[in-house]
Structures are given as structure tokens and as C-alpha cells.
């Protein structure tokens, strides 16, 4: 049969971006009904493709119970609540998942500025800027950036958008305009969870500000040469708008034209001035201003004009007699700076005798030189020169040299000539032919730069060789084919050869050497040269670059980076989850080889790392996946798990681990009993324990342990709660309760039961119920002294769903006894106390052996003890034991409705010493110590005297009022009969003894009293009351004789009214009639049965009962009386 269907995975709230695909997961275990989705209360249907919703579909494997709802291209209308439902089937109830909300994130539209772009700002003033982002969900967060710096003090508010659930955001910020803001960007970013990048609006700030002071360019020094053209530029930088410029010379405007360079943000005015000597010491000024200038800014320069003298004059006569002195004067007009004068005669310089300088025109200086020279005839016709020179005169100097060249021996003709006087000249000649390898071998490239993927053309040529050389190309071990060109004549009688090579270069060719060899087969040798390739290429990652790195959590992860590039200056950035890995983070460390080290790596460090490397040639990126393995952590998917009795329970725990291994989940039941884990399965990171036909034994804590091989394993507890109808404990201790009826005490009704959750508990009294709030122990106080709880009814009802109730009617309870140990002369008994009547109770043991003349009795000391050892017994003898309870009101029937416990003592062990009178010695051995005997005798004597006095006074008072001393018997019977169907329980009555009671005895009591066999109530109370303190006050030991004790060997007549006897066992008078014949013929006893702490003697009554005609027990005085005959503290009705 198919079990109850249940959800393995319920849909959860989901947030999805607009346009993305949303998947709501729904896994149904043992699906037997129809599974479908509900959107805002609307059933979507059970089909895999949902009609009316083209973007909706149900995906997953139905065989695996997967009914996931997929929403493609999510839109605002998909923002709703969803439920997964499985309808009722023959084998299962209908189930409905928890409500899941799909939150569709809508990014805002492109924001815009609410500002007049045509209005220019003025530097130093403040302006308000507003940015608006429309139709976002959730509302957009707007931030302002001025030239990349975030602005503070943003105030924003929202209004409704164009559609429901959409919001418009308005943000405002105050900006202080600065001069350097002109032309910069003011950005508005509208951030939203719906978009990974914020929407952005930008505006260019137009700020008016004054220009900087102008500068003059072109006048490196203050000195200029007359006659030259002076080109000066006045430049004014900055300013918006750009400045206007004009020139003045000595206060007069000489130029008002300028031009603007918007890109360079400057204004330029050029002054063309032809320099004349009159411009010496002139002041040139340039002024600039714009619309926001407070005053015009200017710059001024004075110029110094260098000019030569306009004329040089030679004064004096040049005609002189040989040996005569000539007196000549040479003067130069005004010049700046003053000139120097030299005298030349031919190519010979003459020395001047005196030089004088004076101020001249235009701020210059005039120069005059006097010279005296004595002439000779050799100087006749020579040229005499007066030279004025200054800084403006330039001299040049040159130097030459002669080159001597020696010619080659190749193909040279050597001639040898011989002659003498006898014969004519004869000669002989020879031409030398010289072989030599290539000279001047070199490689040239057609391109100055070559990049990856381009074709490089190389030419290898030799200047000359003889004979012709053969050119070949090689690259490493590879031969390359070149194109050889025709040979040409070359110096030294050789030839010039050349070859070209076209090479398609890659990054591998970088720094490789291309070798050119010119080989001469005649000489058997050649010349070699190489060309080292310089290939420019962007960063490239090595084929050996790892793409997957695996590391354990808390270890050091090293991610190597194998990259090459040309130029080698490479900058790399690392991105993890689209966020920049910053060098300031102490977890990250970059080695010299660019590898990344992550210290104390965590699972958050796992994922894909994107490495972007850049140089001047471009950018390249690669991805490296870091796999961080870590020990599992586990959590229950649902805790606690509630399941009805008999249904199927699914316990699911979810692990967070890496890796997820097969069989990593194990389950264990942490209860006291052993429970088979049954069906243990795993699906991905979830472990599933399925328990079919759940019983109460399955309830408890289950431990799910996940172990993926990385220590330590993780565990989590899942509490399984089995829901069942409530049950009340109906053992003996729950069926009776009593209290004083004088209104001075409280009746406590103890109700105990089993429940699966919080329940309602009610006590009923005469048709009315009392609601109790705590399902443990409760106290109900009577409203008056005669208040009685007639009926106690406890019902437990579940708070979440109705379950059948359980009711217990308080009735009579018995007392059960059992033997725990025996020897050849003693028996140890234990029993479970029953109802105490609301008063302190004590116990009495009655026993006899076969053919005994009557019963022997032993009062249990201390009072309330639930175990006792009877001594002084005969070996190998069968005894019948029974126990009853007494309090100040009366005594109970013997346990188990008169049933007796039959025990046979053990055989007497054989003595190893000399034979002695064992029968006489054994009692003495079992006696109590002497001091205990004395104390017990004193206490018993005092108690006996007190009881005799008390009962005598009570009996005398009653006879004085009613005159019918025996009339209380029938009333006592009524009260006892009524007490058999009512119950109230005292707080001190726990139905347990101060001694340890074994579990078998307790379970026996439960079975005998009609309680559930699996009840553990007694075991719990035994544990809670492991230490019991016996009360020491208000203890009296009634020593009055029992009716059985009144019979002696001279007994002549049994009691007349046996039905009025206090003991239920002697209700049948025929029992005593059968015993009488044997009593008269009994032989004397073989041994003394009187032992310490036991009552073994019988006493006849001191007076006869006149009303009933039988011997009356003095304990009848303690029986309940009717009406006002009872003392006040005993009035009321037994419950």
C-alpha cells in the first residue's frame, strides 16, 4: 500500500530579476494525488505546460516527485504568492505546501536630472540638483557623484510609479560650484537589487570662473637684436568663458586680436613687432579679462634692443713719409651694447693707443678709438682697416684634413721591369685573384615594429664576396625559405648577394634569433649573422596555466599565474564574484611571479577568479576556479517532524559540504530502544530517512550524521513527534483521593496521561468542569467545607486538530505485595502502597502456616514503609502472607482482595560446630540490639496508654450523647462503600515506598489494577523519590487486638454478627466454623512464635457488645461516625 504523500522540498520565497527565469521547487514524496500549483488562489492546472500561462511550465521528473514551477522571462505580473498542492487520493490525505512569494525585481528606468542645462553656474555659489529614477521595484537608491567622488547630504522621497508596486524615487543634493568643476561630470546613480549595475545619468557642469593671470611667451631674455622680427604670445589659461586679450607698448594699444583654444582651455594673442633701436627699453603689456572677472589681469615686460652703430668714421690723413707716425681716429655711432674697435693693416692687427665711450641715441653708447703707427716701405699698398665689432658680430671657425686610401689586391696586376745599359727594358706581370668570404653581412627589417599576427620582411645582404656566396635562413632548428635576389658587382672584385624572408610572427617568435648564413662552397666556410625578433603582443597565458585549483579549508591556496607579454610591463587585476581583489586585504598576497596566495582560505573564497592582464598592446583574461573542500555541516530541513500514528515519517537533513559524496549520510535513533532506520536514501546534499507505519516507539530524537571524508563529521538532531489520541494513566495510584472536609485542607487530584502535544485538561465535579492549564499535577480547593469532588474527568484535546479524548473514572484500588528474599527462618516482603484515605497510613502483615491455630500479625515499622522482614519462621515451611493498610479512620481490606502470597522457607543449613539447640538460639540471633528493644518498648507502651485513654474518652462521650454505642458500624460501612467510588489524592501520597521497588512489581500492579501495560508511571515516581524521609511526628502505633486475636483455646462462641466486622475477609462466618474443630485438638506448639516487633498473642475482649451481640474490637472507636457524632476534623465525606 502506498503511504501518506509528503513534501520533501517545499517552495520557498524567491527573488528574481525581471526577464530572468524563476524556478519554485516542489518535491513530493510518494505522490499519489494530482499535483498542481496555485497562484494568488488561482489553480494553474496539473499539465506540464500550463494553459493560459505560456511562460509557465512544470518541470522536473514526476518519477522522482519533482513538480517544479518554472516562470520564464519574469514580469511584474508574476509578483504573487504560490502554493504547491497535492490532491487527496485513496491512500493519502491532500497536502498543501507553505506559501512562497515570488518577488520580481524591476530595475529603474534611466534616471534624469531636473536642472536647466542652459543655465551656467558661477564658481563659489551653491546650486540644488534633483535626480529622478522612475518605475523601480523595490525603490531605487540614488547616489550622486561629482567627478567620481560621492556626495553626501542627499535627501530623497518616493512616490507611486506608473504601475502598481512600482515606485519613483526623487533625490536632491546641494552642490557648491568650483572652478575646476567646469567640464566635469555630475553623475546620478540609481542602484537597485534588480540590476547588477546602477542606472546612470550624467550632466556636464558649466561653471563660470575668472581666468588665471596671463603669461608672455617668446621673450626668453630681455635682449633682442635690432632689425629682427619679434613674435610674442600672450596666453591666458583657464577661465570660463575664456579671456579676452590685448597688447600695449608703453601704454599704447598695439594689438586687440586673440584666438581661443577650447580644448586646451586657453586664450592666445600674438604680437608681431619689428625691432628698431627706438624700441630699446620699451614696456610691453598684455591684459586679460572675462564676464566674471572683478578686474583685468595684466603682465608686463621691458625689452633691451641690441643694435650696431649706424656708421663708422675714419679721421686722419693716410699719406706719410717712411718712418713717419700716423695719427688716426676711428669713431662709431650709438650702439647697444657699445662696440669694440680693432685696427688692421693688411692681415696684421695694430694696437690702439686709447678708447673712449659716451652715451648716444636710443639709450646706446658711442665709441671712439685713437691709433698711432710708424710706417715702412713694405707696408706700402696694404689695406688699413678700422673694425667695430660687438656682441652682434659672429665669427666662424673651420678645420680640414686629407684622407689617404690604399686600393685592394684582388685582380691587381703586379709588374716586374728590368733593364740595363745593354738591352732595353723588359717586364713581366701577373694578376692576383683572391677568394674571400662575404664581407659586411647584415640583416635589415622593413618594419621598425612588428606585432603578433603581422608579417615581418627581413633582408640579408653581403657587401662583397668572392666567389658568390649562397644565403640560407634558419630559426632555431627550422630551416626557412627565402627569396634570393640577383648578384651585383661589389668592391674588391667580388659580388654582392642578398635574400629576403617573409615571416608571419607570433608571440612564440619573441626574442628568437633568425640566422642568415652566407656560405662559400669553394672555401667550405661562410659568414653568419642574426636578427633578434622583437614581437609586440598583449599578455598571453601559458598552456600550462592551471584552470582548477583544489585546496582544503583553512589551508593556504596558491593560484599560479603563468603569463608573458611584450612589452613586459604587465599589470594584472583579479576579480572574484565580480569584485576586485584588493592588495590591502591581509588575506591576499601576491608573489614575485604574480601568483596569488590566499591565507586561511575559507569556503567564501571558492569560486571563479577572473584574471585580467594588460600592457600597451592590449588586454587578455583567463578564468581559474578555486575549489575549497571543507568538512560538512548539517541541519534539519524541518524540526520537529509531526506525523500521525500509523503514517509515514520523512526525516530530512541538509548538508553543507564539499565534496558531496555518495553515502555520506547515516542515521541513528537516540532513544532507549533500538529502532531500525529502515529506508535511508540520499539525493544530492539531502539525506532522507523514511519510516513507514510509525508507532509510538519511533518517537524521539534521531541523529543525522554527514561525513564526506573531511574531518570532523557533523551531526544534527531531528525530533520525531508521533501524534496520537491522548491517554490517561489508570493505575491504582490515580483512582482515589481524600481530604479533610472541614474546609481547612486542599484536595489534590492527580491526573497523569500521555499526549503528543499541548492538550486541554479538565476536571469535572457534579457535572461542572474545572479547566486546568498545566498537564502535570493540579490542586482544586473546595469552595466550602462540605465540598466534594464527585467525579474526576480528564480529557486531553489537541490544540491543532481534533483527536479522541480519554476519560478516567476514579474507583477503588488494591494493594499488591511480593516477596523479594527469604531464608530458612525469614521472609522479606515488598508492596506498592494503595490509596491512603487522605491520611497517614501504616501497614500490617498477616501470615499463617498450614495447620496453624490462627493468623500471626506484624505491624510494619516505621509507618509508611513498603517493605518488611518477617523473622522467627520455621525452616522448610510454607507460609501464606497478606498485607493491609491502616489509618486513623480505619483499615483496608487485605491486598489483592484477600489473595495470599505463598512462600516456602529454605532448608536449614547444617551446622559445622558442635550440635546446639538451634531452635532456641536462632530467635536470639535475630533479635534487635538491646538498646533498640528498650526504646521500642517505651514507645509502644506510651502509644498504648495514649490510645486507650483517647478511645475511652471518645467512647464515653458518644454514649453520653446517643446512648447507642454500637450504632456506628453501619455508618462506617456506608462511608467505606462511598469511598470505594470516590477519590482525591493527597500531595504526600505518591503511591510509592521509600525503598527501591523493582520494575516487575510495579508493572504487576499496573496489570492487576487495569492500567496500560506499557505505563511507566511507577518507574518515574521511583526515580523522583529515590530519597524518602519518613515522618517522625504524629505517629501512633495502635496495639488494640484484632478480632482474630480474641480467639483462644477456651473460646466458646464465635462472633454473632460477622457482617459487621471491620475486616472484609471475615465477612464469611463459615471460615471460622471450619477452623474451630481443629483448634480444640491442636497439640502444644513446638516453638515460640512470639518475636520482636511482631504481635503474636491474643486477648479476649474486656466487655461484650450489647447491640450487636459480638465481641467488639476497640479499634471500632476509630471508625467514621455519622453527622455530628464525628469530631470536626473528621467530618466530611470520603472521596
Secondary structure, DSSP 8 states (H G I E B T S, - for coil): -----EEEE----EEEETTS-EEE--EEET--S-EEEEETTEEEESSSB-TT-TTEEEES-GGGTB-EEEESS--GGG-SEEEEEE---SSS--EE---EEEEEEB-----EEES-TTS-EETT-EEEEEEEEEEEBS--EEEEEETTEE----EEEEEE-SSTT-EEEEEEEEEE--GGGTT-EEEEEEE-TT-SS-EEEEEE--EEB-----EEES-SSSEEETT-EEEEEEEEE-TBTT-EEEEEETTEEEE---EEETTTTEEEEEEEEE--GGGTT-EEEEEEE-TT-SS-EEEEEE-EEEB--S-EEEES-----TT-EEEEEEEEEEEBS--EEEEEETTEEE--SEEEEEE-GGG-EEEEEEEEEE--GGGTT--EEEEEE-TT-----------------TT-EEEEEE--SSS--EEEEEE----EEEES-EEEES-S-EETT-EEEEEEE-SEEES--EEEEEETTEEE--EE---EE-GGG-EE-EEEEEEE--GGGTT-EEEEEEEETTTTEEEEEEEE--EEEEEEE-TT--SEEEEETTS-EEE---EEEESS--EEEEEETTEE--TT-TTEEE-TTS-EEETT--GGG-EEEEEEEEETTEEEEEEEEEEEEEEEEEEESSSSEEEETTS-EEEEEEEEEES--TT-EEEEE-SSS-----EEEEETTEEEEEESS--GGG-EEEEEEE--SSSS-EEEEEEEEEE---EE--SGGGS-----SSSSS-EEEE--EE-SS-B-EEEEETTEEEEES-SSEEEE--SSTT-----------BSSS--------------EEEEEEE-SS-EEEEEE----TTS--EEEEEEEETT-SS-EEEE-SSTT-SEEEE-S--TT-EEEEEEEEE-SS-B---GGGG--EEEE-------SSS---HHHHHHHHHS--HHHHHHHHHHHHHHHHHHHHHHHHHHHHHHHHTS-TTTHHHHHHHHHHHHTT---B-TT--S--SS---HHHHHHHHHHTT--TT--HHHHHHHHTSS-----SS--------GGGG--TT-----S-GGG-S-SGGG-THHHHHHHHHHHT----SS----TT-B------SSB-TTTSSB--GGGGGS---GGGS-GGG-S---
